[in-house]
């Protein structure tokens, strides 16, 4: 019997930003898999209003520090051993499955031949953040860059940028944006009650939240 694993993007964090399709599949699933990253379960928290109390939840552990291909394989093996023939499982990702996703890393490292994979899109954090600050991410004929750091990235012909995981090398990131005359916004915990929006360099440097991003556009535009 066929078994299916759905990769579900839970969006930027707010529970009401999951798609209708995602909610329906979560409710129909036999097992919920969620990453247990340093004891944090943001994707599971986002989806929790749609998970029934008797639903089986399996937390997949990822070690602290840089995750290796062996870790991804081990995580997928946990799912493989748990999801029996005829079952439907979901793996919950923050944001979208295809953007810096543990799920896609697992699938690319190891995927059993008898396991059917389906992806359910989620709202990426930088898209949610752009709507919060009411600014365009990019416009026609512009060059848009999505990245997790600006080291060694040529910015001469880049008009707008979304930078994720900004807690790493934050000051160097702002230095480069200032050098190329970018206007930037720092958004922490987008869509959460404790959401923070900053545009002042010194105020931004006082922050160091992993769940943050920067949206930037050249001031000449």
C-alpha positions as CSV (number, residue, x, y, z in Angstrom):
1,X,0.0,0.0,0.0
2,X,1.2,3.5,-0.8
3,X,2.3,5.8,1.9
4,X,2.5,9.6,1.5
5,X,4.6,12.2,3.2
6,X,3.5,15.8,2.8
7,X,5.9,18.6,3.3
8,X,3.8,21.5,4.7
9,X,5.0,25.1,4.8
10,X,3.4,26.6,7.9
11,X,4.2,30.2,6.9
12,X,5.9,32.9,8.9
13,X,4.5,32.0,12.3
14,X,0.9,33.2,12.8
15,X,-1.5,30.2,12.8
16,X,-4.1,32.0,10.6
17,X,-1.6,32.3,7.8
18,X,-1.5,28.5,7.0
19,X,-3.3,27.8,3.7
20,X,-6.6,26.0,3.6
21,X,-5.0,23.1,1.8
22,X,-2.3,22.8,4.5
23,X,-5.0,22.8,7.3
24,X,-7.1,20.1,5.5
25,X,-4.1,17.8,5.0
26,X,-2.9,18.2,8.6
27,X,-6.4,17.3,9.8
28,X,-6.5,14.2,7.6
29,X,-2.9,13.0,8.4
30,X,-2.2,9.9,10.5
31,X,1.1,11.3,11.9
32,X,2.6,14.7,12.4
33,X,6.4,15.1,12.1
34,X,8.0,18.3,13.2
35,X,11.6,19.4,13.7
36,X,12.9,19.6,17.3
37,X,15.6,22.2,16.8
38,X,17.2,23.1,20.1
39,X,13.9,22.4,21.9
40,X,12.1,24.9,19.7
41,X,9.0,23.8,17.6
42,X,7.9,26.9,15.8
43,X,6.3,25.1,12.9
44,X,4.4,22.8,15.3
45,X,3.3,25.8,17.4
46,X,1.9,27.5,14.2
47,X,-0.1,24.4,13.2
48,X,-1.2,23.4,16.7
49,X,-4.8,24.9,16.4
50,X,-5.4,22.4,13.6
51,X,-4.0,19.3,15.3
52,X,-6.4,17.1,17.2
53,X,-5.4,16.1,20.8
54,X,-5.3,12.4,19.9
55,X,-3.1,12.9,16.8
56,X,0.3,11.2,17.0
57,X,3.2,13.7,16.9
58,X,6.8,12.7,16.3
59,X,9.5,15.3,16.9
60,X,12.6,14.8,14.7
61,X,15.8,15.9,16.4
62,X,18.4,18.0,14.8
63,X,21.7,18.6,16.6
64,X,23.0,22.0,17.7
65,X,25.4,23.6,15.3
66,X,25.7,22.9,11.6
67,X,23.5,20.0,10.5
68,X,25.2,17.4,8.2
69,X,23.9,15.0,5.5
70,X,24.2,12.2,8.1
71,X,21.8,14.1,10.4
72,X,19.3,14.6,7.5
73,X,19.5,10.9,6.6
74,X,18.9,9.9,10.2
75,X,15.9,12.2,10.5
76,X,14.4,10.7,7.3
77,X,15.1,7.2,8.6
78,X,13.0,8.0,11.7
79,X,10.1,9.1,9.4
80,X,10.6,6.0,7.2
81,X,10.4,3.6,10.2
82,X,7.4,5.4,11.7
83,X,5.2,5.9,8.6
84,X,3.6,2.5,7.8
85,X,2.1,1.4,4.5
86,X,-1.3,3.1,3.8
87,X,-0.5,6.0,6.2
88,X,-0.4,9.7,5.5
89,X,2.2,11.8,7.3
90,X,3.0,15.5,7.3
91,X,6.3,17.2,8.0
92,X,5.9,20.8,9.2
93,X,8.3,23.5,8.0
94,X,8.3,27.1,8.9
95,X,7.9,29.3,5.9
96,X,7.9,27.4,2.6
97,X,9.4,23.9,1.8
98,X,11.6,25.2,-0.9
99,X,13.4,28.0,0.9
100,X,16.2,27.0,3.4
101,X,14.1,24.0,4.3
102,X,15.1,21.0,6.5
103,X,12.5,18.9,4.7
104,X,13.9,19.3,1.2
105,X,17.4,18.7,2.6
106,X,16.2,15.4,4.0
107,X,14.4,14.4,0.8
108,X,17.5,15.1,-1.3
109,X,19.8,13.2,1.0
110,X,17.6,10.1,1.4
111,X,14.1,9.2,0.3
112,X,12.7,5.6,0.3
113,X,11.5,4.5,-3.1
114,X,8.1,3.5,-1.8
115,X,7.5,6.9,-0.1
116,X,5.4,9.4,-2.1
117,X,6.4,13.0,-1.5
118,X,4.0,16.0,-2.0
119,X,4.8,19.7,-1.2
120,X,2.2,22.1,0.2
121,X,3.4,25.8,-0.2
122,X,3.6,28.2,2.7
123,X,4.0,32.0,2.9
124,X,7.7,32.8,3.1
125,X,8.7,35.1,6.0
126,X,10.1,37.8,3.7
127,X,6.8,38.0,1.8
128,X,4.9,38.4,5.1
129,X,7.3,41.0,6.2
130,X,7.0,43.0,3.0
131,X,3.3,43.1,3.5
132,X,3.7,44.2,7.1
133,X,5.8,47.2,6.2
134,X,3.8,47.8,3.0
135,X,6.8,47.9,0.7
136,X,7.4,46.2,-2.6
137,X,9.8,43.3,-2.6
138,X,10.7,44.0,-6.2
139,X,9.3,45.7,-9.3
140,X,9.3,45.1,-13.0
141,X,12.8,45.2,-14.5
142,X,14.5,45.1,-11.1
143,X,17.1,42.6,-9.9
144,X,16.0,41.0,-6.6
145,X,18.4,39.0,-4.4
146,X,17.3,36.5,-1.7
147,X,20.2,35.3,0.5
148,X,21.2,34.4,4.1
149,X,24.4,36.6,4.0
150,X,26.0,39.2,1.9
151,X,29.6,38.0,2.1
152,X,31.2,38.1,-1.3
153,X,27.9,38.9,-3.1
154,X,28.3,41.7,-5.7
155,X,25.7,44.3,-5.2
156,X,26.4,46.8,-8.0
157,X,23.4,45.6,-10.1
158,X,21.1,44.5,-7.3
159,X,18.1,46.7,-6.7
160,X,16.4,45.0,-3.7
161,X,17.3,42.3,-1.2
162,X,15.8,40.0,1.3
163,X,18.3,38.7,3.8
164,X,17.3,35.8,6.1
165,X,19.0,34.6,9.3
166,X,20.3,38.1,10.0
167,X,21.6,37.3,13.5
168,X,24.8,36.1,11.9
169,X,27.3,38.9,11.0
170,X,24.6,41.5,11.4
171,X,27.0,44.5,11.7
172,X,28.9,43.4,8.5
173,X,25.6,43.0,6.7
174,X,24.6,46.6,7.6
175,X,28.0,47.9,6.6
176,X,27.6,46.5,3.1
177,X,24.1,47.8,2.8
178,X,25.2,51.3,3.8
179,X,28.2,51.1,1.4
180,X,25.8,50.5,-1.5
181,X,23.2,53.1,-0.4
182,X,20.4,50.7,0.5
183,X,17.5,51.7,2.7
184,X,16.7,48.8,5.0
185,X,14.1,47.5,7.4
186,X,14.8,44.9,10.1
187,X,11.8,42.8,11.0
188,X,11.9,40.4,13.9
189,X,9.3,37.7,14.6
190,X,7.1,38.8,11.7
191,X,3.3,38.2,12.3
192,X,3.9,37.4,16.0
193,X,2.5,39.7,18.8
194,X,6.1,40.5,19.8
195,X,6.9,41.6,16.2
196,X,9.6,44.3,15.9
197,X,10.2,46.7,13.0
198,X,13.4,48.8,12.9
199,X,15.1,51.0,10.4
200,X,17.7,52.8,12.5
201,X,21.1,51.2,12.3
202,X,22.0,51.6,16.0
203,X,18.7,50.2,17.1
204,X,19.0,47.2,14.8
205,X,22.5,46.4,16.2
206,X,21.0,46.0,19.6
207,X,18.9,43.2,18.4
208,X,20.1,39.6,17.9
209,X,17.1,37.5,17.2
210,X,17.4,34.4,15.0
211,X,13.9,34.8,13.7
212,X,14.6,38.0,11.9
213,X,15.2,39.3,8.4
214,X,16.1,42.4,6.5
215,X,14.4,43.9,3.5
216,X,16.5,46.4,1.6
217,X,16.1,48.6,-1.5
218,X,18.6,51.1,-3.0
219,X,17.6,54.6,-2.0
220,X,18.0,55.9,-5.6
221,X,15.1,53.8,-6.7
